[in-house]
Amino acid sequence: MGHVNARDAGIIDNGNLVRRWITYVVGIYLLTLGVSLAIRAGIGISPQSSLTRTMTLIFPGVSQGTFNFALEILMLVLAFLVMPKGFRWRNLLSLIPAFILAFLLDVNLFLTEWVTPEPYIARVALLLFADALLAFGLFLMIRANLVLMPIDLFVNTLHVKTGRKWGNLKTIFDCCLLITSAAIGLLFLGSPQFIREGTIINAIFVGQYVKLYTWIFTKITGRRKAAAARDNLLEA
């Protein structure tokens, strides 16, 4: 999940906690469905997914969800090592949504096994649709504003520690994951895996989709508020 900034503040739901948790879990499901479909498109996936997917080729008996959860645990440990005094025991709660994400990722990878687009244009179309789903899931998780995933917690810890912009640190972090994925693929499999044009498409479009959803949401809520204000004036 991403860092909540000024742009996101207008979409945050600070209301009913049950509603927010439902929104959060639905967001996780859509995010993992998007990741799964992006993998099925077969033309490249995000840095994090490419790393965990590559590991499943080296250790085929271990699921991608398991590797994803292991990566989240590693990030939580690194967050503690970077700023032990700033680490709070409640940060361990981030492992709960991380576990849910890992489980749903494996479920959706199983459910999408039959998806095998053949023409290249169908692969691109599937990836664009997958990124739209992934981004909408991320949008819902941002809106719920509950718990940072360990990976985002680690980046946030670096942000607090260094004072550098969160977005820049996230970009550097993603590049490090991409380099690690490529190096592991080259070392153990002879070539980098799952890093193609789709990786660039993912990097560009996911953020743009989130911006689009945020814009649509603020427009709709803005009109509702304006209509409510008119009604109040008429009643007065």
N, C-alpha and C positions, 0 to 999 in steps of 0.2 A: 504494500500500500504506500501511496505517496505522502509527502509532507504537506500538511495543510498550510497554505500561504494566504496572502491577502486576496488573491483571485478566487480561491476556494471558499473563503469565509462566508460568502453569500449563499452557498448551497448547503451549509452545515445544518443538520437536524439536531437540535439540543433538547428535543422533547422526550416523549415516552421511550423508556429504555428498552422495553420489549420490542417495540416497532423498530428501533435502531438496530437491535441484534438480528432481527429478521432481515432487515435491509442488508446488513453486513454479510450474513451467511448467503443470501441470494447473490450478492456481489461476488463472493468467493466462488460460488458455483459457476456463474457466468464467466468469470475470469478463467477458471480452469477449463471450461468448455472451449473458450476462445483459444487457449494455449493448445489444447488437444487438436482442434481443427487446423490451427497453424502448422502443427507438426504433420498432420495428414496432407497438407498442401504440398509439402516436400520441396519447397524452394528456399528454405532458410527460416530460422526462428530467432527469438530474442537471445541476448547473451546468456542470461540465467538458464533459459530452457536448453540452449545448445550445450551448456556445460553439463547439466544433469542428464540430458539425453545421451551425450557422448559417454558418460559413465556407465549407462545401461548397456552399451556395446562392449565395454571392457568387462563388465560384470553382469552378464545377461540374466542371472538369477535374481538380481535386485531390481525392484521397480523404480521408475522415475520419481514417483511420489516419495519413496524412501530416501532417495538421494536428495530430493528437494528439502525434506525435513532435516536431513543431516546438515545440509548447507545452512539452513536457518539456525540450527543449534550452534554451528561454528560462528555465525555472525553474532549471536547472542554472547558467546564467550569473548569474541573480539571486542564487542561493545564494552564489556566489563573490563577488559585489559586496557583499553584506551582511556577510560575514565572510571576507575573503580570507585572513587568517592561519589561520583554522580549516579552510580548504578543503584537502582531501587529494586527490592525483591519483587515488587509488583510487575517489574519488567518480565519476570518469568511467565506471567500470564500470556505473553505474546506467543508462547509455544502452543497455546490452545488453538487459536485460529491457524497457526502454521500447520498443526496436525490435521485440522479439518481440511485445509487446502491440499495437503499431501494426499489425504484419503480421496477427496473429490477428483483430484487430478488423475489418480489411478482408475477411478470409476469411469471418468469421461474418456480416458484413453482406451479403455475396454469397450465402451459404448460406440466409439467412433472408428473401431478397427475396420469396419466395412467401407469407410469413406476413402476411395482411391481415385481421385480425379485424374484423367489421362491427358486431354489437350492442355497445353501450357496455359492458355488463356483461362481455362477452368481452375487451374492451380492458383493463378493470380487472383481471380475473383474470390476463391475460397479463402485465401489469405487475407484479403481486404475485409471480407465478412467476419473472419475470425478475429482480426484486430479490432473491428467495431464491437464485437461481443466482449472481448477482453477489456477494452476501454470502458464500456458501459459497466462492467463488473467493478472496475477500478473506481469509476465515478460513484457508484453506490457505496463502496467501502469508504471513500472520502466523505460522502454525505453522512454516513452513520457516525463517523468521528469517534471510534471506540478505542481500538488497540492498534498500535503500529506493529507490523510484521517485523521479526528480528532483523531482516535485511535493511528495512527502512529505519529501524531503531539504530542500527550500526552507523548508517549514513548520517542520521540525525545527531548521534553522539560526536561524530567527526565535525559536524557543523558547529556544535556547541564548543567543542575543544579548540577548533582552529579559527572560528569566526568567518570562514569562507562561505560563499553562497551555496545553499543546499543543492540547487539545480546543477551547479558546476561539479560539486562533489559526487552527485549521483551519476553524472556523465562519465567522470573519471572511474568511478566504481564499475559501471557497466563495461567500460573499455577494458578494465583489468579482468573482469569475468570472461570477456571475449578472447583476450590474449591467452588466458589460462585454458579455456576450452580448445583453442587452436593448438596450443602447445601440447596438451594431453592427447589430442587427436593425432597430431603429427608424430608424437613419441610412441604411442601404443598402437595406432591404427594405420599409420603411414601417410595420413593426410588429415587436415582439419575436417570436422564433420558438422553438418547442419548450419554452416555459415555460408550463406549465399546472398543473392539479391534480396531475398525475403527478409533477411536480417536488417537491411537498410530500410526496406518498406516498413517493417515493424517499428524501427526507431523513429521514423518520421510520422507515421499515421496514428499510432496509439495516442501520443500527446495531442495531436490535432483533433482526434475524435473526442477526447476528454474536454478540450476547449469548446467543441461544438455542443456537446451535451450540456456543459455549464452555461453556455450562451442561451440555448433553448430553454433550459430550466429557469434562468433568471428572467427571460422574456415572459414566460408563462406566469411565473409568480408575480412579476411586476404588473401584468395586466389584471391578475386577480386582486392584488392590493389596491390598484387604481379603481377597479369596479366596486370593491368593498367600501372604499373611501367615498365614492359617488353615492352609494346606497345610504351610507351614514348621513351624508349631507342632505339627501332628499328626505330621510326620516326626521332629521332635525327640523 
